């Protein structure tokens, strides 16, 4: 500190008092102005107060954001439920019920519903406030909590290929019956009155081959060697692209049954299906007709998943459109679908495939060309199984001269992978179902699907739940805001 100069003493009144002279006061004030003791403490107190205020504002804002998130989540769930075309309640009542059960009825401001034949849109706005604890110190007593949400379910143009395994293994464990029930339920889910002229379904049953039927076959450049069945063979490179090349003459598959050591001498189970109901059904919206066809499926022959998938994709590829147009002229396809398959970049059209199998690809054989070269050969092999004939009339050492492996199981898996990739590259959504399959087959089918969540591995009657789930997701809700 400092020492005061000598003061004067005033005893003129009662008691004596020391008086500071004017120079003394001036000296003290100048010294106080230069003294820096306590300055840091004052600054620290000011900074602490500022930190407390900023932290308090953060707390207020965090509470506000938590309430906003809670309100937005309720809003999103409410409009999704209200926009669901499958529910028959009043959409606005559904939204109000959600808010009431959440204890937020007073927050709901407006609900608007717009719906038509194939769509429903629900929009809402909601508002509330959160009181502040710290920001009120600077004049902000409350913060607003707004929410706005819109959901729409719209059944736009959808092109679906159902690629279904009807191979011989489907005979066992009631699998064919379960498949029929699942497939018919799927048709009921996607083909309804409100989807008229919007959704088309193509059926592609496959075994060792796919019978395209004479109507489609006649629109190709392929030469018809026989009329017993209508399957075509592909090269490995054909699986690198999604479509059918209408400028290419694909060879017609031989009509024969490989057979085995069975005692019968009459062909019963040819590689290319021959029955009318085993043919491709292209671009249909006939609910009853589709289900009637599915009901007739029987298990037969072996498994070529890649061939079923090739045709399932081809029926969604724009290159198939000239065939569709020809089929509409002949009355085989509804005229409303004459412009299908739509272009891949058509934003109004969803293209999707449901691929199902209960097994895995196997090696596939063909008769050597020199033993399948003329009409008498065609007629002969339409009557007698190949292996039955060889076992009785050809020496064992010569059997391999009569037949060859068209592709091995691993090659077929490679072609399946290629066509799945080609489809996904074009934006086609692939759902795959492994029905009581091995781990190996499950991996192959999962890899083909658009994502792991697009693959279903099921047993028994679970296949119906899988098909139903796929149908529901095709008619998907889109949260648009």
Legacy VTK file of the C-alpha trace (Angstrom):
# vtk DataFile Version 3.0
C-alpha trace
ASCII
DATASET POLYDATA
POINTS 481 float
0.000 0.000 0.000
1.116 3.576 0.414
1.622 5.979 3.346
-0.479 9.100 3.578
1.173 12.417 3.956
0.876 14.151 7.319
-2.652 15.385 7.836
-3.846 18.371 9.684
-5.709 17.981 12.966
-8.966 19.907 13.535
-9.987 20.154 17.194
-12.242 23.156 16.861
-15.292 21.049 17.307
-16.053 18.234 19.715
-13.315 15.630 19.258
-10.341 15.869 17.040
-10.404 14.674 13.423
-7.660 14.189 10.893
-8.355 15.958 7.639
-6.955 14.941 4.233
-5.705 17.798 2.242
-6.561 18.135 -1.497
-3.109 16.999 -2.607
-3.586 13.842 -0.571
-6.852 12.917 -2.370
-5.352 13.565 -5.764
-2.440 11.344 -4.917
-4.691 8.493 -3.743
-6.888 8.568 -6.846
-3.910 8.543 -9.191
-2.396 5.597 -7.369
-5.684 3.639 -7.419
-5.962 4.143 -11.159
-2.522 2.603 -11.601
-3.086 -0.330 -9.242
-3.766 -3.737 -11.152
-4.466 -5.942 -8.127
-7.721 -8.077 -8.611
-8.128 -7.436 -12.352
-7.782 -11.201 -13.310
-10.331 -12.215 -10.727
-12.904 -9.849 -12.154
-12.226 -11.144 -15.700
-12.545 -14.754 -14.542
-15.889 -14.018 -12.920
-17.137 -12.399 -16.114
-15.994 -15.388 -18.230
-17.653 -17.840 -15.855
-20.912 -15.959 -16.096
-20.677 -16.029 -19.899
-19.949 -19.790 -19.919
-22.897 -20.461 -17.648
-25.132 -18.450 -19.926
-23.904 -20.246 -23.083
-24.269 -23.639 -21.398
-27.742 -22.720 -20.265
-28.706 -21.730 -23.805
-27.374 -25.125 -24.967
-29.565 -26.904 -22.442
-32.616 -24.981 -23.622
-31.843 -25.766 -27.249
-31.245 -29.446 -26.494
-34.586 -29.753 -24.719
-36.234 -28.046 -27.662
-34.611 -30.424 -30.168
-35.610 -33.496 -28.152
-39.224 -32.359 -28.141
-39.058 -31.543 -31.854
-37.692 -35.029 -32.612
-40.412 -36.675 -30.550
-43.123 -34.666 -32.293
-41.657 -35.359 -35.750
-41.474 -39.110 -35.083
-45.114 -39.204 -34.031
-46.037 -37.151 -37.099
-44.176 -39.509 -39.466
-45.747 -42.627 -37.978
-49.216 -41.079 -38.035
-49.134 -40.099 -41.713
-47.642 -43.444 -42.724
-50.494 -45.265 -41.021
-53.077 -42.887 -42.444
-51.778 -43.183 -46.006
-51.790 -46.986 -46.006
-54.181 -48.062 -48.776
-54.784 -51.398 -47.038
-56.426 -49.853 -43.994
-60.126 -48.985 -44.330
-60.427 -46.390 -41.531
-60.712 -42.675 -42.160
-57.128 -41.421 -42.652
-57.682 -38.264 -40.608
-59.135 -40.319 -37.747
-56.061 -42.548 -37.832
-53.758 -39.524 -37.530
-55.802 -38.066 -34.663
-55.704 -41.405 -32.856
-51.912 -41.554 -33.056
-51.579 -38.094 -31.512
-54.159 -38.818 -28.849
-52.420 -41.995 -27.711
-49.121 -40.093 -27.599
-50.683 -37.402 -25.416
-50.126 -34.785 -28.113
-53.642 -34.065 -29.346
-53.297 -30.373 -28.587
-50.170 -30.176 -30.767
-51.933 -31.209 -33.984
-52.740 -28.212 -36.171
-53.962 -29.443 -39.562
-54.548 -32.756 -41.345
-55.232 -32.894 -45.074
-56.009 -35.991 -47.112
-55.846 -36.310 -50.880
-56.797 -39.642 -52.395
-57.854 -41.161 -55.675
-58.273 -44.518 -57.351
-54.656 -45.588 -56.976
-53.156 -43.281 -54.368
-53.579 -41.631 -50.972
-51.577 -38.709 -49.609
-51.787 -37.546 -45.985
-50.235 -34.277 -44.829
-50.136 -32.808 -41.341
-48.691 -29.883 -39.448
-48.199 -29.788 -35.691
-46.852 -27.171 -33.294
-45.957 -26.769 -29.650
-43.468 -24.780 -27.553
-40.843 -25.553 -24.928
-40.354 -23.058 -22.056
-36.798 -21.870 -21.516
-34.903 -21.736 -18.214
-31.834 -19.782 -19.121
-32.706 -17.948 -22.319
-35.488 -16.168 -20.477
-32.691 -14.171 -18.812
-32.114 -12.523 -22.180
-35.803 -12.099 -22.958
-36.624 -15.444 -24.699
-39.315 -17.179 -22.659
-40.091 -20.085 -25.030
-38.970 -21.805 -28.226
-41.278 -23.048 -30.984
-41.476 -26.772 -31.907
-42.876 -27.165 -35.451
-43.423 -30.465 -37.284
-44.612 -31.188 -40.792
-44.924 -34.598 -42.438
-46.346 -36.084 -45.616
-46.711 -39.717 -46.614
-47.990 -41.144 -49.844
-48.866 -44.605 -51.003
-49.239 -44.643 -54.733
-49.685 -47.671 -56.913
-48.015 -46.473 -60.084
-47.094 -48.579 -63.095
-45.527 -51.833 -61.979
-44.133 -54.630 -64.134
-43.626 -57.908 -62.263
-42.029 -61.185 -63.333
-42.780 -64.196 -61.134
-40.051 -66.762 -61.817
-41.207 -69.976 -60.150
-39.420 -73.298 -59.723
-41.640 -76.252 -60.690
-38.834 -78.826 -60.863
-39.147 -82.427 -59.686
-37.945 -81.749 -56.142
-41.033 -79.597 -55.576
-42.986 -82.876 -55.345
-41.662 -83.605 -51.860
-42.717 -82.282 -48.458
-45.875 -80.606 -49.797
-43.740 -77.891 -51.391
-45.754 -77.527 -54.592
-48.977 -77.038 -52.639
-47.338 -74.398 -50.441
-45.921 -72.614 -53.490
-49.307 -72.507 -55.183
-50.928 -70.994 -52.119
-48.176 -68.399 -51.745
-48.172 -67.457 -55.432
-51.961 -67.093 -55.588
-51.941 -64.925 -52.452
-49.259 -62.762 -54.070
-51.442 -62.306 -57.160
-54.370 -61.295 -54.940
-52.177 -58.707 -53.205
-50.879 -57.031 -56.355
-53.746 -57.474 -58.835
-56.762 -55.689 -57.387
-59.558 -53.550 -58.757
-57.721 -50.335 -57.925
-54.619 -51.521 -59.829
-56.456 -52.000 -63.123
-54.221 -51.066 -66.085
-51.385 -50.227 -63.695
-49.817 -53.546 -62.703
-48.889 -56.398 -65.032
-47.668 -59.827 -63.923
-45.720 -62.287 -66.075
-45.524 -65.927 -65.003
-42.277 -67.742 -65.802
-42.417 -71.366 -64.602
-39.086 -73.120 -65.081
-37.625 -76.595 -64.744
-34.714 -77.730 -66.914
-35.954 -75.157 -69.432
-38.574 -72.453 -70.016
-41.334 -72.979 -72.553
-42.019 -69.581 -74.101
-45.028 -70.908 -76.013
-45.713 -70.655 -79.759
-47.004 -67.063 -79.603
-43.727 -65.639 -78.310
-41.598 -68.129 -80.239
-43.160 -67.074 -83.540
-42.073 -63.460 -82.929
-38.426 -64.517 -82.725
-36.082 -65.267 -85.597
-35.631 -68.787 -84.295
-36.283 -71.596 -86.754
-38.997 -73.970 -85.592
-37.545 -77.472 -85.979
-40.499 -79.158 -84.291
-43.813 -78.213 -82.709
-43.649 -80.443 -79.648
-42.466 -77.641 -77.362
-41.062 -74.126 -77.629
-37.861 -73.604 -75.670
-34.752 -71.839 -76.953
-31.114 -72.266 -75.969
-28.839 -69.372 -75.039
-25.105 -68.843 -75.264
-23.133 -67.898 -72.177
-22.733 -64.323 -73.413
-26.516 -63.896 -73.672
-26.622 -63.672 -69.884
-24.463 -60.545 -69.828
-27.345 -58.429 -71.138
-30.900 -58.259 -69.791
-32.902 -58.498 -72.994
-33.668 -60.820 -75.868
-31.962 -59.885 -79.125
-34.762 -59.912 -81.683
-32.178 -59.807 -84.470
-30.615 -63.087 -83.328
-31.782 -66.557 -84.376
-31.651 -68.499 -81.127
-31.635 -72.283 -81.638
-34.778 -74.136 -80.653
-34.073 -76.603 -77.879
-34.296 -80.271 -78.654
-37.470 -81.863 -77.373
-36.330 -84.945 -75.445
-36.145 -86.544 -72.034
-32.724 -87.471 -70.751
-34.262 -90.224 -68.660
-32.409 -92.819 -66.619
-32.547 -96.534 -66.064
-36.311 -96.481 -65.690
-38.205 -99.249 -67.388
-40.659 -97.066 -69.312
-39.903 -96.478 -72.981
-42.227 -93.507 -73.554
-41.144 -89.946 -72.912
-42.946 -88.547 -69.870
-40.808 -85.782 -68.453
-39.000 -83.834 -71.223
-36.552 -81.080 -70.394
-38.708 -78.501 -72.160
-42.218 -78.469 -70.646
-44.928 -79.296 -73.178
-48.179 -78.494 -71.380
-50.046 -75.285 -72.171
-50.133 -74.207 -68.516
-46.345 -74.624 -68.311
-45.730 -71.833 -70.808
-44.829 -68.235 -70.031
-47.830 -66.023 -69.324
-46.767 -62.529 -70.453
-47.958 -59.196 -69.016
-51.304 -60.181 -67.538
-53.669 -58.442 -65.128
-56.173 -61.302 -65.151
-56.300 -62.232 -61.465
-58.430 -65.319 -62.037
-56.508 -66.485 -65.094
-53.147 -66.194 -63.347
-54.340 -68.161 -60.329
-55.931 -70.834 -62.520
-52.610 -71.335 -64.310
-50.677 -71.504 -61.033
-53.100 -74.108 -59.700
-52.203 -76.437 -62.582
-48.466 -76.503 -61.944
-46.953 -79.947 -61.342
-43.419 -80.878 -60.353
-41.206 -82.217 -63.121
-37.650 -82.444 -64.527
-34.609 -80.749 -62.956
-33.498 -77.206 -62.168
-32.116 -74.406 -64.379
-32.571 -71.227 -62.342
-30.532 -69.135 -64.755
-32.895 -69.875 -67.652
-35.943 -68.901 -65.616
-34.209 -65.708 -64.544
-33.128 -64.883 -68.109
-36.740 -64.907 -69.268
-37.979 -63.109 -66.164
-35.605 -60.235 -66.923
-36.314 -60.316 -70.673
-40.018 -59.738 -70.028
-39.071 -56.460 -68.291
-36.579 -55.297 -70.901
-37.718 -52.630 -73.427
-36.306 -54.756 -76.260
-39.272 -57.108 -75.722
-41.779 -54.358 -76.590
-42.218 -55.338 -80.277
-43.208 -58.816 -79.109
-45.714 -57.329 -76.665
-47.196 -55.176 -79.394
-47.617 -58.202 -81.644
-49.257 -60.121 -78.796
-51.709 -57.277 -78.161
-52.714 -57.303 -81.836
-53.390 -61.036 -81.539
-55.390 -60.489 -78.349
-52.886 -62.393 -76.210
-52.013 -59.341 -74.073
-54.264 -56.465 -72.961
-53.951 -53.535 -75.356
-53.308 -51.179 -72.436
-49.912 -52.867 -72.045
-48.851 -52.457 -75.667
-46.145 -49.949 -74.658
-44.635 -52.327 -72.126
-42.012 -53.087 -71.066
-41.397 -49.416 -70.335
-38.002 -47.805 -70.732
-35.654 -48.277 -67.809
-35.570 -44.522 -67.162
-39.363 -44.224 -66.914
-39.805 -42.756 -63.425
-43.455 -43.825 -63.338
-42.657 -47.531 -63.681
-41.274 -49.999 -61.171
-39.750 -53.182 -62.582
-39.368 -56.066 -60.181
-38.748 -59.817 -60.156
-39.768 -62.456 -57.656
-37.349 -65.376 -58.123
-38.032 -68.590 -56.212
-36.306 -71.972 -56.042
-36.190 -74.999 -53.787
-32.867 -76.288 -55.099
-29.830 -75.342 -57.129
-28.590 -75.525 -60.682
-27.544 -78.894 -62.097
-25.580 -79.940 -65.172
-27.584 -79.916 -68.382
-27.133 -82.269 -71.324
-28.131 -82.206 -74.989
-28.171 -84.818 -77.756
-25.278 -84.541 -80.181
-26.414 -82.594 -83.293
-25.864 -85.536 -85.658
-28.424 -87.570 -83.701
-30.908 -84.697 -83.733
-30.709 -83.605 -87.336
-34.007 -84.322 -89.126
-37.757 -84.759 -88.562
-37.448 -88.504 -87.988
-34.967 -87.829 -85.190
-37.303 -85.218 -83.699
-40.193 -87.686 -83.742
-38.065 -90.504 -82.328
-36.835 -88.518 -79.331
-40.321 -87.194 -78.733
-41.270 -90.816 -77.978
-38.292 -92.457 -76.271
-36.112 -91.270 -73.356
-32.496 -90.877 -74.386
-30.916 -92.864 -71.590
-33.461 -95.660 -71.917
-32.587 -95.989 -75.610
-28.826 -95.912 -74.998
-29.004 -98.531 -72.261
-30.712 -100.961 -74.599
-29.338 -100.255 -78.049
-25.953 -98.604 -77.683
-22.840 -100.054 -76.103
-21.911 -98.319 -72.859
-18.560 -97.230 -74.253
-20.366 -95.264 -76.968
-22.851 -93.393 -74.765
-20.779 -90.210 -74.626
-20.820 -90.034 -78.427
-24.571 -89.496 -78.310
-24.785 -86.623 -75.827
-22.795 -83.721 -74.442
-22.892 -81.334 -71.466
-24.454 -78.043 -72.491
-23.243 -76.415 -69.267
-22.173 -77.596 -65.847
-23.818 -76.604 -62.573
-21.044 -74.114 -61.816
-21.359 -72.588 -65.285
-25.112 -72.233 -64.746
-24.451 -70.456 -61.444
-22.102 -68.092 -63.257
-24.761 -67.305 -65.862
-27.317 -66.734 -63.110
-24.949 -64.287 -61.435
-24.409 -62.479 -64.756
-28.100 -62.036 -65.550
-28.852 -60.918 -61.980
-26.112 -58.295 -62.245
-27.350 -57.137 -65.657
-30.863 -56.709 -64.226
-29.723 -54.819 -61.136
-27.565 -52.548 -63.271
-30.779 -51.451 -65.027
-32.575 -50.706 -61.757
-34.708 -53.863 -61.692
-35.570 -54.799 -58.100
-34.937 -58.495 -57.453
-36.576 -60.388 -54.605
-35.370 -63.954 -54.159
-36.847 -66.763 -52.091
-34.909 -69.861 -51.081
-37.535 -72.463 -50.220
-36.066 -75.208 -48.020
-32.688 -74.804 -49.708
-29.127 -75.735 -48.790
-26.665 -73.187 -47.428
-24.972 -73.128 -50.837
-28.199 -72.375 -52.670
-29.116 -69.741 -50.068
-25.846 -67.950 -50.802
-26.438 -68.051 -54.573
-29.977 -66.720 -54.206
-28.978 -64.040 -51.709
-26.266 -62.815 -54.076
-28.835 -62.525 -56.860
-31.208 -60.396 -54.771
-31.030 -56.606 -54.821
-29.726 -56.660 -51.239
-29.559 -59.119 -48.317
-32.891 -57.731 -47.096
-34.438 -58.687 -50.463
-33.687 -62.380 -49.833
-36.007 -64.692 -47.889
-35.018 -68.142 -46.686
-38.161 -70.018 -45.686
-39.518 -73.417 -44.712
-42.975 -74.886 -45.236
-45.869 -72.453 -45.056
-43.455 -69.587 -44.355
-43.254 -69.139 -48.110
-46.703 -67.508 -48.050
-45.503 -64.943 -45.504
-42.457 -64.195 -47.664
-44.558 -63.670 -50.787
-46.981 -61.496 -48.836
-44.137 -59.375 -47.465
-42.747 -58.891 -50.968
-46.167 -57.873 -52.294
-46.590 -55.351 -49.488
-43.202 -53.813 -50.177
-43.930 -53.553 -53.888
-46.972 -51.510 -52.895
-44.561 -49.556 -50.733
-45.131 -46.409 -48.790
-42.867 -43.487 -49.608
-42.192 -40.876 -46.960
-41.967 -37.867 -49.206
-41.196 -35.152 -46.700
LINES 1 482
481 0 1 2 3 4 5 6 7 8 9 10 11 12 13 14 15 16 17 18 19 20 21 22 23 24 25 26 27 28 29 30 31 32 33 34 35 36 37 38 39 40 41 42 43 44 45 46 47 48 49 50 51 52 53 54 55 56 57 58 59 60 61 62 63 64 65 66 67 68 69 70 71 72 73 74 75 76 77 78 79 80 81 82 83 84 85 86 87 88 89 90 91 92 93 94 95 96 97 98 99 100 101 102 103 104 105 106 107 108 109 110 111 112 113 114 115 116 117 118 119 120 121 122 123 124 125 126 127 128 129 130 131 132 133 134 135 136 137 138 139 140 141 142 143 144 145 146 147 148 149 150 151 152 153 154 155 156 157 158 159 160 161 162 163 164 165 166 167 168 169 170 171 172 173 174 175 176 177 178 179 180 181 182 183 184 185 186 187 188 189 190 191 192 193 194 195 196 197 198 199 200 201 202 203 204 205 206 207 208 209 210 211 212 213 214 215 216 217 218 219 220 221 222 223 224 225 226 227 228 229 230 231 232 233 234 235 236 237 238 239 240 241 242 243 244 245 246 247 248 249 250 251 252 253 254 255 256 257 258 259 260 261 262 263 264 265 266 267 268 269 270 271 272 273 274 275 276 277 278 279 280 281 282 283 284 285 286 287 288 289 290 291 292 293 294 295 296 297 298 299 300 301 302 303 304 305 306 307 308 309 310 311 312 313 314 315 316 317 318 319 320 321 322 323 324 325 326 327 328 329 330 331 332 333 334 335 336 337 338 339 340 341 342 343 344 345 346 347 348 349 350 351 352 353 354 355 356 357 358 359 360 361 362 363 364 365 366 367 368 369 370 371 372 373 374 375 376 377 378 379 380 381 382 383 384 385 386 387 388 389 390 391 392 393 394 395 396 397 398 399 400 401 402 403 404 405 406 407 408 409 410 411 412 413 414 415 416 417 418 419 420 421 422 423 424 425 426 427 428 429 430 431 432 433 434 435 436 437 438 439 440 441 442 443 444 445 446 447 448 449 450 451 452 453 454 455 456 457 458 459 460 461 462 463 464 465 466 467 468 469 470 471 472 473 474 475 476 477 478 479 480
